[in-house]
Amino acid sequence: MKSATFYHAGCPVCVQAEQTVAHALDRTRFNVEIVHLGQQPARLADAQRAGVLSVPALVIDGAPYHINFGAKLSDLAK
């Protein structure tokens, strides 16, 4: 099963992307984890290592896909 991690910061753009993209993934094919970086700031390093530059972003099997634009990851680290 492929892994998919959806990173977001809770902003309206991120929430809409989560509802549209992350919840649309076939759970029989993807192990989906949703990470709210505002609530889980310790996961910022994981997102950075995965190549996430902005949120919302979806990382599937190590490849980051940036969706729309909510916030730069560097701004969340401040």
N, C-alpha and C positions, 0 to 999 in steps of 0.2 A: 504494500500500500504506500502511495506517495504521501509525503508530509507537506502541509501547507500552513504557513503562519501568517495571519493577518495582523499587521501592526497599525495602531491608530492612537490618536490623542484625545478622542472624545468630542472633537469639534463637529459641527453639523455636516461638513463635507465628509468627515471620517465615518460618522454614524450612517449616513446615506450609502456610502461605499460598502460598509459592512453589511447592511441589509441587502444591497443589490448583488455584491460580488461574493463575499465570504459565505453567505447563506445559500448561494446558488450552486456551490460546489457539491458534487456528488459524494456523499459521505461514505459510499461503498467503495470509492476509488481513492479518497483523500482523507487522511487523518488531519483534521482542521483544528488549529489552536488560534484563539483570538486573544491578542495581547493589547490591553489598554495601557499605553505608556504613562498616562497621567496617574493611573492607579498603581502601576507596577514600574516605577522609574528604574529599578535595578535591572530591568530587561533592556534598557537603552544600549548597553554594551553588546547584547545579543543581536539587536537590530543593526548596529553599526558593523559588526563582524559579518553579517549577512549581506552587506552592501546597500542597506536602506539609507537613502539620502533625505527623503521626505515621507510624510504620512498623509494619507493612507497608503499602505504598500502591502503587497502580498508576496510572500517568498514561497516558491514551490520548488522543493528538492534543491534548495540552495541558490536558486535564481530569483533575484528581486524584480518585481513588477510594480512600478509606481503608478498609482491611480489618482487622477486629478491632482489637486494640490491643497493640502490643509495647513501644513507647517513643516519647516525644515527640521530635520532631526537635531541639528546643532542648536536650534533655538530651544528645544525641549530639554537639552542637557544643561542649560543655564540655571 
